[in-house]
């Protein structure tokens, strides 16, 4: 195959990242916005030693899994990649991608991946949009990641965010005139100005979150995520629990009935301050928060003889945990580690390390916190060898 060559291809599967995968003369070709079962005419736009990339010229025979995208910016905006695939198939694709990651990166044969927990809403579910403002344009990066697609509305955010987008576009004085990210949250803020706090309600409890802080984006599946983590914690008696990368204390607050003592750790001091407020507001007395680097605080405050944890909850950024943090956990050897991640690749890498340090993988529970996109949240459960 040569550049700009036109070929016919049948799409067999969808790779992690969202591209359809097919073969031409046994040579792998990745095709964006293809669905499994599609028969396509494509143009080769990139050729590498082991694979090629193509773009769709014509859908010869559409897959039975195809649906009509509802977003006017779809295939230009880089935010979504699955709107052309029905939701049930999206879930099946993501489950396979999690299994593939743990097989190929984690080195685990037949990983214990459960059926994904679907989002109650497959559109209009996000409570936060991180947009880009450039020269009074507001939008998301395009599929190439090179420029901003100027948008009027987004179909995966809740309507209050679309209302704020519309207001910002009308009142350009409020829109940043210089390039940068611009976070738009749903709902009302608890305070205005530099120290603005966002309000979130989960299972009847109120949480304050810094405007630049982190909170689960799916407003309709966060409660189920919390319920699953509580269920996995309640299975055994816990004296000391570490909530690493705790953010504003969402899990710490809800796990308080299941542990004698909880220690929340996060590098972001503003989020930790909110965590303390949230725990106090919820009447929680057994949670202590630390602001600082997770590695530093683990090494300073915890040891096999001091505050040895029975359980550790990990919810790191997409890059996963550092090897030094994983080594500290292996030294502490908690009986159970619950590892939450929105990146199965780095999660599988970290789990592989822990499996070599005296742990076994019990289960992987995917939750589709991000319908229409390539992302999937996964709760991994690891027990120390010998635990039952």
KOLRO-34579 format. One record per residue (C-alpha): residue number from 1; x, y, z; residue in one letter; chain. Coordinates in pm, 1 decimal. Example, Ala and Ser with C-alpha at 12.3 -4.5 7.8 and 13.67 -1.06 7.14 Angstrom:
KOLRO-34579
k | c1 | c2 | c3 | r | c
1 | 1230.0 | -450.0 | 780.0 | A | A
2 | 1367.0 | -106.0 | 714.0 | S | A
END
This chain:
KOLRO-34579
k | c1 | c2 | c3 | r | c
1 | 0.0 | 0.0 | 0.0 | X | A
2 | 116.2 | 348.5 | -85.0 | X | A
3 | 13.8 | 692.0 | 39.8 | X | A
4 | -311.2 | 813.4 | -117.1 | X | A
5 | -385.0 | 463.8 | -244.1 | X | A
6 | -754.2 | 371.6 | -232.7 | X | A
7 | -844.2 | 30.7 | -91.9 | X | A
8 | -1148.1 | -160.3 | 31.4 | X | A
9 | -1135.7 | -285.4 | 389.9 | X | A
10 | -1358.7 | -473.1 | 635.4 | X | A
11 | -1340.4 | -347.2 | 995.6 | X | A
12 | -1295.1 | -628.9 | 1246.6 | X | A
13 | -1264.9 | -444.8 | 1579.0 | X | A
14 | -1200.7 | -110.1 | 1748.2 | X | A
15 | -865.5 | -35.7 | 1909.9 | X | A
16 | -802.8 | 146.6 | 2236.6 | X | A
17 | -824.4 | 511.5 | 2135.3 | X | A
18 | -1126.6 | 462.5 | 1909.8 | X | A
19 | -988.1 | 373.0 | 1566.0 | X | A
20 | -1141.3 | 87.2 | 1370.4 | X | A
21 | -901.8 | -196.5 | 1287.1 | X | A
22 | -896.9 | -396.1 | 965.9 | X | A
23 | -646.7 | -567.8 | 738.9 | X | A
24 | -550.5 | -530.1 | 376.1 | X | A
25 | -338.0 | -823.5 | 254.0 | X | A
26 | -274.0 | -909.0 | 622.3 | X | A
27 | -140.8 | -558.5 | 687.6 | X | A
28 | -305.4 | -374.4 | 980.9 | X | A
29 | -484.6 | -50.3 | 898.9 | X | A
30 | -637.8 | 187.6 | 1153.7 | X | A
31 | -942.5 | 386.8 | 1042.2 | X | A
32 | -1098.2 | 660.3 | 1261.2 | X | A
33 | -1479.1 | 670.9 | 1293.1 | X | A
34 | -1521.8 | 316.4 | 1163.1 | X | A
35 | -1756.0 | 64.3 | 1325.0 | X | A
36 | -1698.2 | -310.8 | 1362.8 | X | A
37 | -1852.4 | -481.1 | 1059.8 | X | A
38 | -1818.4 | -181.7 | 826.0 | X | A
39 | -1707.0 | -242.9 | 467.3 | X | A
40 | -1530.7 | 74.7 | 358.3 | X | A
41 | -1345.9 | 238.8 | 77.9 | X | A
42 | -1057.0 | 426.3 | 236.4 | X | A
43 | -757.9 | 634.0 | 137.2 | X | A
44 | -420.0 | 554.8 | 296.0 | X | A
45 | -298.5 | 870.6 | 468.1 | X | A
46 | -4.5 | 726.2 | 665.5 | X | A
47 | 220.5 | 424.6 | 616.3 | X | A
48 | 449.4 | 282.6 | 886.1 | X | A
49 | 656.4 | -34.3 | 905.3 | X | A
50 | 391.2 | -236.6 | 1089.5 | X | A
51 | 66.7 | -51.4 | 1021.5 | X | A
52 | -107.2 | 213.1 | 815.7 | X | A
53 | -379.8 | 470.5 | 873.3 | X | A
54 | -668.3 | 548.6 | 643.9 | X | A
55 | -960.7 | 785.6 | 615.4 | X | A
56 | -1308.1 | 687.4 | 506.1 | X | A
57 | -1402.8 | 784.9 | 152.1 | X | A
58 | -1719.4 | 577.5 | 126.9 | X | A
59 | -1919.8 | 340.2 | 344.6 | X | A
60 | -1985.7 | 51.1 | 105.6 | X | A
61 | -2176.5 | -163.9 | 356.2 | X | A
62 | -2253.6 | -4.8 | 695.0 | X | A
63 | -2221.0 | -207.9 | 1011.1 | X | A
64 | -2539.1 | -303.3 | 1192.4 | X | A
65 | -2383.1 | -132.7 | 1497.4 | X | A
66 | -2383.6 | 208.6 | 1327.1 | X | A
67 | -2607.0 | 493.0 | 1445.8 | X | A
68 | -2632.4 | 858.1 | 1343.9 | X | A
69 | -2418.3 | 1093.0 | 1556.4 | X | A
70 | -2615.7 | 1376.8 | 1713.1 | X | A
71 | -2330.3 | 1628.6 | 1739.1 | X | A
72 | -2286.6 | 1880.1 | 1457.4 | X | A
73 | -1909.0 | 1889.6 | 1524.8 | X | A
74 | -1855.9 | 1514.3 | 1525.6 | X | A
75 | -1550.5 | 1395.6 | 1329.3 | X | A
76 | -1400.2 | 1744.6 | 1363.9 | X | A
77 | -1401.3 | 1786.7 | 1743.4 | X | A
78 | -1161.0 | 1551.9 | 1918.4 | X | A
79 | -1375.4 | 1502.5 | 2228.6 | X | A
80 | -1584.2 | 1204.4 | 2112.4 | X | A
81 | -1501.2 | 905.0 | 1893.8 | X | A
82 | -1794.9 | 661.8 | 1941.4 | X | A
83 | -2109.1 | 859.2 | 1858.7 | X | A
84 | -2145.4 | 659.1 | 1536.7 | X | A
85 | -2165.8 | 329.4 | 1734.6 | X | A
86 | -2468.7 | 219.6 | 1936.6 | X | A
87 | -2425.3 | 234.9 | 2312.4 | X | A
88 | -2446.4 | -139.9 | 2382.5 | X | A
89 | -2163.5 | -199.1 | 2136.9 | X | A
90 | -1959.9 | 80.9 | 2293.5 | X | A
91 | -1976.2 | -105.1 | 2625.4 | X | A
92 | -1867.1 | -432.9 | 2465.4 | X | A
93 | -1578.9 | -256.2 | 2288.2 | X | A
94 | -1459.0 | -97.7 | 2610.5 | X | A
95 | -1478.5 | -424.8 | 2804.4 | X | A
96 | -1258.8 | -591.7 | 2542.6 | X | A
97 | -1016.1 | -300.7 | 2548.8 | X | A
98 | -978.3 | -332.9 | 2927.0 | X | A
99 | -917.1 | -706.8 | 2889.3 | X | A
100 | -664.7 | -645.4 | 2610.7 | X | A
101 | -475.4 | -389.4 | 2821.5 | X | A
102 | -443.3 | -627.2 | 3114.2 | X | A
103 | -340.9 | -913.9 | 2890.0 | X | A
104 | -83.5 | -723.9 | 2682.4 | X | A
105 | 46.4 | -468.5 | 2933.3 | X | A
106 | -39.6 | -640.1 | 3260.6 | X | A
107 | 74.1 | -982.3 | 3142.5 | X | A
108 | -240.6 | -1144.0 | 3284.0 | X | A
109 | -402.0 | -1430.7 | 3099.9 | X | A
110 | -783.0 | -1411.8 | 3102.8 | X | A
111 | -807.7 | -1105.9 | 3332.3 | X | A
112 | -1119.4 | -1100.7 | 3556.4 | X | A
113 | -1308.8 | -820.8 | 3377.5 | X | A
114 | -1672.0 | -786.3 | 3483.0 | X | A
115 | -1950.5 | -661.7 | 3258.5 | X | A
116 | -1929.6 | -279.8 | 3238.1 | X | A
117 | -2169.4 | -75.7 | 3446.5 | X | A
118 | -2343.6 | 155.7 | 3197.4 | X | A
119 | -2408.2 | 523.2 | 3245.3 | X | A
120 | -2777.5 | 603.5 | 3308.1 | X | A
121 | -2734.9 | 872.6 | 3043.7 | X | A
122 | -2521.3 | 825.5 | 2734.7 | X | A
123 | -2550.1 | 1194.9 | 2644.6 | X | A
124 | -2570.7 | 1511.8 | 2855.6 | X | A
125 | -2398.4 | 1353.2 | 3155.5 | X | A
126 | -2080.8 | 1555.5 | 3213.8 | X | A
127 | -2079.1 | 1813.2 | 3491.1 | X | A
128 | -1757.7 | 1981.4 | 3381.2 | X | A
129 | -1614.6 | 2088.7 | 3045.9 | X | A
130 | -1247.9 | 2179.5 | 3011.2 | X | A
131 | -1247.0 | 2400.7 | 2706.5 | X | A
132 | -985.3 | 2599.3 | 2518.8 | X | A
133 | -1010.9 | 2972.6 | 2466.7 | X | A
134 | -812.5 | 3113.4 | 2174.5 | X | A
135 | -862.4 | 3461.3 | 2029.0 | X | A
136 | -1214.9 | 3483.1 | 2167.7 | X | A
137 | -1299.0 | 3136.9 | 2034.7 | X | A
138 | -1421.8 | 2874.9 | 2277.7 | X | A
139 | -1416.0 | 2503.3 | 2208.6 | X | A
140 | -1228.7 | 2173.6 | 2214.4 | X | A
141 | -919.0 | 2062.8 | 2027.5 | X | A
142 | -984.3 | 1905.1 | 1689.5 | X | A
143 | -911.7 | 1541.0 | 1603.5 | X | A
144 | -553.2 | 1630.3 | 1512.8 | X | A
145 | -496.6 | 1815.2 | 1841.8 | X | A
146 | -358.5 | 2109.8 | 1645.2 | X | A
147 | -636.2 | 2367.9 | 1656.7 | X | A
148 | -952.7 | 2460.4 | 1841.7 | X | A
149 | -1298.5 | 2378.3 | 1707.5 | X | A
150 | -1517.2 | 2676.2 | 1794.0 | X | A
151 | -1840.2 | 2527.3 | 1932.5 | X | A
152 | -2179.4 | 2659.1 | 2034.6 | X | A
153 | -2287.4 | 2349.9 | 2232.3 | X | A
154 | -2164.3 | 2007.2 | 2337.3 | X | A
155 | -2388.6 | 1701.0 | 2342.8 | X | A
156 | -2219.2 | 1515.2 | 2629.2 | X | A
157 | -2232.4 | 1796.5 | 2887.5 | X | A
158 | -2541.9 | 1880.9 | 3089.4 | X | A
159 | -2754.9 | 2163.6 | 2956.8 | X | A
160 | -2655.9 | 2414.6 | 3225.9 | X | A
161 | -2302.5 | 2404.9 | 3081.7 | X | A
162 | -2435.5 | 2467.0 | 2731.7 | X | A
163 | -2621.5 | 2763.8 | 2874.1 | X | A
164 | -2296.5 | 2899.5 | 3018.0 | X | A
165 | -2115.8 | 2841.5 | 2687.8 | X | A
166 | -2386.6 | 3040.6 | 2510.1 | X | A
167 | -2362.5 | 3323.6 | 2763.5 | X | A
168 | -1984.5 | 3339.6 | 2734.6 | X | A
169 | -2000.4 | 3352.7 | 2357.5 | X | A
170 | -2246.1 | 3642.7 | 2374.4 | X | A
171 | -2050.1 | 3830.0 | 2639.9 | X | A
172 | -1697.9 | 3820.7 | 2500.9 | X | A
173 | -1576.2 | 4044.4 | 2782.2 | X | A
174 | -1594.7 | 3741.8 | 3013.5 | X | A
175 | -1416.8 | 3514.1 | 2767.0 | X | A
176 | -1038.4 | 3495.3 | 2801.4 | X | A
177 | -871.3 | 3675.3 | 2513.7 | X | A
178 | -550.9 | 3475.1 | 2549.5 | X | A
179 | -491.9 | 3109.0 | 2482.9 | X | A
180 | -556.9 | 2874.5 | 2771.9 | X | A
181 | -786.8 | 2618.0 | 2927.7 | X | A
182 | -1118.5 | 2730.1 | 3064.6 | X | A
183 | -1314.0 | 2511.0 | 3307.3 | X | A
184 | -1692.5 | 2535.5 | 3296.3 | X | A
185 | -1885.1 | 2354.0 | 3571.0 | X | A
186 | -2254.7 | 2279.2 | 3586.6 | X | A
187 | -2468.5 | 2424.8 | 3862.5 | X | A
188 | -2398.1 | 2719.0 | 4086.4 | X | A
189 | -2077.9 | 2805.8 | 4271.4 | X | A
190 | -2057.6 | 2831.7 | 4650.2 | X | A
191 | -1844.1 | 3145.6 | 4632.7 | X | A
192 | -1728.4 | 3385.4 | 4365.4 | X | A
193 | -1389.1 | 3524.3 | 4279.3 | X | A
194 | -1041.4 | 3380.0 | 4303.0 | X | A
195 | -1135.5 | 3116.4 | 4562.8 | X | A
196 | -1453.2 | 3003.1 | 4391.5 | X | A
197 | -1580.2 | 2667.0 | 4510.2 | X | A
198 | -1801.2 | 2429.8 | 4314.1 | X | A
199 | -2090.0 | 2246.3 | 4482.6 | X | A
200 | -2160.7 | 1879.5 | 4417.4 | X | A
201 | -2433.3 | 1661.3 | 4570.5 | X | A
202 | -2371.3 | 1285.9 | 4603.1 | X | A
203 | -2601.7 | 1048.0 | 4792.4 | X | A
204 | -2750.9 | 1332.0 | 4995.7 | X | A
205 | -2416.5 | 1481.4 | 5096.6 | X | A
206 | -2273.6 | 1814.9 | 4985.3 | X | A
207 | -1918.0 | 1842.8 | 4858.2 | X | A
208 | -1719.3 | 2158.4 | 4792.8 | X | A
209 | -1458.3 | 2137.6 | 4517.1 | X | A
210 | -1201.8 | 2399.4 | 4405.9 | X | A
211 | -1271.0 | 2541.2 | 4060.8 | X | A
212 | -937.8 | 2401.6 | 3941.1 | X | A
213 | -976.5 | 2080.4 | 4140.5 | X | A
214 | -1091.6 | 1732.1 | 4040.5 | X | A
215 | -1431.0 | 1568.9 | 4082.1 | X | A
216 | -1592.5 | 1277.4 | 3900.7 | X | A
217 | -1734.6 | 1415.6 | 3575.4 | X | A
218 | -2038.8 | 1190.1 | 3523.8 | X | A
219 | -2318.2 | 1334.8 | 3737.0 | X | A
220 | -2532.8 | 1022.6 | 3692.4 | X | A
221 | -2281.2 | 744.5 | 3763.8 | X | A
222 | -2074.5 | 888.3 | 4051.1 | X | A
223 | -2315.1 | 746.9 | 4310.5 | X | A
224 | -2275.1 | 397.5 | 4164.2 | X | A
225 | -1895.7 | 436.4 | 4168.4 | X | A
226 | -1913.2 | 528.3 | 4536.9 | X | A
227 | -2146.5 | 235.5 | 4608.3 | X | A
228 | -1908.4 | -10.9 | 4441.7 | X | A
229 | -1609.3 | 117.8 | 4638.6 | X | A
230 | -1808.2 | 98.8 | 4963.8 | X | A
231 | -1917.3 | -256.1 | 4881.0 | X | A
232 | -1559.3 | -363.5 | 4817.7 | X | A
233 | -1445.6 | -203.3 | 5142.9 | X | A
234 | -1724.2 | -338.5 | 5362.7 | X | A
235 | -1631.6 | -699.0 | 5288.8 | X | A
236 | -1385.7 | -708.0 | 5580.9 | X | A
237 | -1293.4 | -526.3 | 5901.7 | X | A
238 | -1066.9 | -227.5 | 5836.7 | X | A
239 | -879.3 | -43.4 | 6108.1 | X | A
240 | -662.8 | 189.7 | 5896.7 | X | A
241 | -744.8 | 297.1 | 5540.0 | X | A
242 | -535.4 | 526.3 | 5320.6 | X | A
243 | -721.2 | 722.9 | 5052.8 | X | A
244 | -436.3 | 824.1 | 4821.6 | X | A
245 | -501.6 | 1097.7 | 4564.2 | X | A
246 | -816.2 | 1175.5 | 4763.2 | X | A
247 | -908.3 | 1505.9 | 4598.9 | X | A
248 | -1185.4 | 1675.0 | 4796.0 | X | A
249 | -1256.5 | 1366.6 | 5004.1 | X | A
250 | -1542.1 | 1202.4 | 4813.8 | X | A
251 | -1438.8 | 845.5 | 4899.8 | X | A
252 | -1298.1 | 932.8 | 5243.3 | X | A
253 | -1634.6 | 1069.1 | 5355.8 | X | A
254 | -1836.5 | 772.7 | 5230.6 | X | A
255 | -1587.1 | 512.9 | 5355.2 | X | A
256 | -1583.0 | 653.8 | 5707.8 | X | A
257 | -1839.1 | 400.6 | 5843.0 | X | A
258 | -1625.3 | 109.5 | 5719.5 | X | A
259 | -1289.7 | 194.2 | 5879.8 | X | A
260 | -1169.2 | 297.7 | 6225.1 | X | A
261 | -926.8 | 556.9 | 6084.6 | X | A
262 | -896.0 | 705.3 | 5736.1 | X | A
263 | -605.4 | 911.9 | 5604.8 | X | A
264 | -668.0 | 1115.8 | 5289.4 | X | A
265 | -365.5 | 1232.2 | 5089.3 | X | A
266 | -352.8 | 1472.5 | 4796.2 | X | A
267 | -90.8 | 1708.3 | 4653.4 | X | A
268 | -347.1 | 1985.9 | 4597.4 | X | A
269 | -380.0 | 2190.9 | 4916.1 | X | A
270 | -704.1 | 2357.3 | 4798.6 | X | A
271 | -867.8 | 2016.8 | 4745.1 | X | A
272 | -747.8 | 1895.0 | 5085.2 | X | A
273 | -894.0 | 2207.5 | 5247.6 | X | A
274 | -1225.7 | 2124.5 | 5080.1 | X | A
275 | -1190.2 | 1765.5 | 5201.2 | X | A
276 | -1169.5 | 1885.2 | 5559.5 | X | A
277 | -1475.6 | 2107.3 | 5508.3 | X | A
278 | -1667.2 | 1821.5 | 5347.5 | X | A
279 | -1585.2 | 1577.8 | 5627.3 | X | A
280 | -1687.8 | 1830.9 | 5891.9 | X | A
281 | -2011.2 | 1911.7 | 5709.2 | X | A
282 | -2091.0 | 1538.7 | 5687.6 | X | A
283 | -2020.3 | 1491.3 | 6060.3 | X | A
284 | -1726.9 | 1259.9 | 5988.3 | X | A
285 | -1476.3 | 1242.9 | 6276.9 | X | A
286 | -1237.4 | 964.0 | 6176.2 | X | A
287 | -1073.1 | 1115.0 | 5866.2 | X | A
288 | -740.5 | 1300.5 | 5870.9 | X | A
289 | -618.2 | 1477.8 | 5560.3 | X | A
290 | -263.2 | 1543.5 | 5445.0 | X | A
291 | -167.2 | 1793.9 | 5175.4 | X | A
292 | 150.1 | 1700.0 | 4990.8 | X | A
293 | 322.6 | 1449.7 | 4768.3 | X | A
294 | 178.9 | 1099.8 | 4813.0 | X | A
295 | 522.9 | 938.7 | 4815.3 | X | A
296 | 658.8 | 1179.6 | 5077.9 | X | A
297 | 361.6 | 1139.7 | 5309.7 | X | A
298 | 347.4 | 761.5 | 5274.3 | X | A
299 | 716.9 | 731.7 | 5361.1 | X | A
300 | 696.9 | 980.9 | 5649.9 | X | A
301 | 366.8 | 894.6 | 5818.5 | X | A
302 | 322.5 | 522.3 | 5754.7 | X | A
303 | 529.7 | 211.5 | 5812.7 | X | A
304 | 471.5 | -155.4 | 5901.4 | X | A
305 | 493.7 | -42.4 | 6266.9 | X | A
306 | 323.7 | 298.7 | 6247.9 | X | A
307 | -23.9 | 347.7 | 6104.3 | X | A
308 | 8.7 | 28.4 | 5899.6 | X | A
309 | -290.8 | 28.8 | 5663.6 | X | A
310 | -527.2 | -263.4 | 5622.3 | X | A
311 | -652.1 | -115.2 | 5296.5 | X | A
312 | -535.9 | 142.3 | 5043.5 | X | A
313 | -756.9 | 320.3 | 4790.4 | X | A
314 | -572.7 | 455.9 | 4486.9 | X | A
315 | -730.0 | 702.9 | 4245.0 | X | A
316 | -428.9 | 859.8 | 4069.9 | X | A
317 | -419.1 | 1086.0 | 3763.3 | X | A
318 | -414.2 | 926.1 | 3416.7 | X | A
319 | -36.5 | 876.8 | 3432.9 | X | A
320 | -85.1 | 626.6 | 3715.1 | X | A
321 | 137.9 | 573.0 | 4017.6 | X | A
322 | 513.7 | 616.6 | 4029.0 | X | A
323 | 725.6 | 308.1 | 4090.1 | X | A
324 | 839.9 | 460.7 | 4420.4 | X | A
325 | 478.3 | 485.9 | 4542.3 | X | A
326 | 412.9 | 126.1 | 4439.8 | X | A
327 | 726.5 | 12.8 | 4623.4 | X | A
328 | 611.7 | 188.9 | 4938.4 | X | A
329 | 274.6 | 15.7 | 4913.1 | X | A
330 | 447.0 | -319.3 | 4871.3 | X | A
331 | 647.4 | -249.7 | 5186.8 | X | A
332 | 333.2 | -154.7 | 5379.3 | X | A
333 | 158.1 | -463.8 | 5236.4 | X | A
334 | -207.3 | -369.6 | 5303.2 | X | A
335 | -441.9 | -664.5 | 5286.1 | X | A
336 | -642.0 | -504.4 | 5003.6 | X | A
337 | -572.4 | -238.7 | 4740.7 | X | A
338 | -860.5 | -82.5 | 4547.8 | X | A
339 | -718.7 | 87.8 | 4239.6 | X | A
340 | -947.4 | 324.3 | 4045.4 | X | A
341 | -830.8 | 453.6 | 3708.8 | X | A
342 | -961.7 | 612.9 | 3389.9 | X | A
343 | -658.9 | 478.7 | 3200.2 | X | A
344 | -651.2 | 97.1 | 3175.5 | X | A
345 | -303.4 | 107.6 | 3017.4 | X | A
346 | -124.8 | 270.1 | 3312.6 | X | A
347 | -347.4 | 81.0 | 3556.2 | X | A
348 | -246.2 | -250.8 | 3396.5 | X | A
349 | 121.1 | -149.5 | 3413.8 | X | A
350 | 92.4 | -69.4 | 3786.3 | X | A
351 | -106.6 | -384.5 | 3861.6 | X | A
352 | 162.2 | -590.9 | 3691.2 | X | A
353 | 419.0 | -444.2 | 3930.3 | X | A
354 | 200.9 | -519.1 | 4234.7 | X | A
355 | 144.1 | -877.1 | 4121.1 | X | A
356 | 519.6 | -922.5 | 4152.7 | X | A
357 | 512.2 | -782.1 | 4506.4 | X | A
358 | 281.1 | -1029.9 | 4675.9 | X | A
359 | -61.3 | -943.1 | 4534.8 | X | A
360 | -321.9 | -1118.6 | 4323.1 | X | A
361 | -584.9 | -953.8 | 4105.8 | X | A
362 | -938.6 | -1031.2 | 4224.1 | X | A
363 | -1158.2 | -831.9 | 3986.1 | X | A
364 | -1179.3 | -546.8 | 3736.8 | X | A
365 | -1507.9 | -355.6 | 3734.1 | X | A
366 | -1546.5 | -113.3 | 3439.5 | X | A
367 | -1786.4 | 180.0 | 3479.6 | X | A
368 | -1866.6 | 381.3 | 3170.3 | X | A
369 | -1816.2 | 727.4 | 3316.9 | X | A
370 | -1743.8 | 863.8 | 2967.5 | X | A
371 | -1998.5 | 747.0 | 2703.5 | X | A
372 | -1926.1 | 840.8 | 2339.8 | X | A
373 | -1553.7 | 877.9 | 2420.0 | X | A
374 | -1257.7 | 640.5 | 2426.4 | X | A
375 | -1230.6 | 656.7 | 2807.2 | X | A
376 | -1349.4 | 404.0 | 3067.3 | X | A
377 | -1321.0 | 400.9 | 3447.2 | X | A
378 | -1207.1 | 74.3 | 3606.4 | X | A
379 | -1208.1 | -37.7 | 3968.8 | X | A
380 | -933.8 | -294.4 | 4021.2 | X | A
381 | -924.8 | -503.9 | 4338.4 | X | A
382 | -602.1 | -663.6 | 4457.2 | X | A
383 | -559.3 | -876.9 | 4768.8 | X | A
384 | -236.8 | -973.5 | 4936.2 | X | A
385 | -149.2 | -1335.7 | 4866.6 | X | A
386 | -292.5 | -1549.8 | 5145.1 | X | A
387 | -593.0 | -1322.7 | 5208.0 | X | A
388 | -936.9 | -1478.7 | 5165.8 | X | A
END
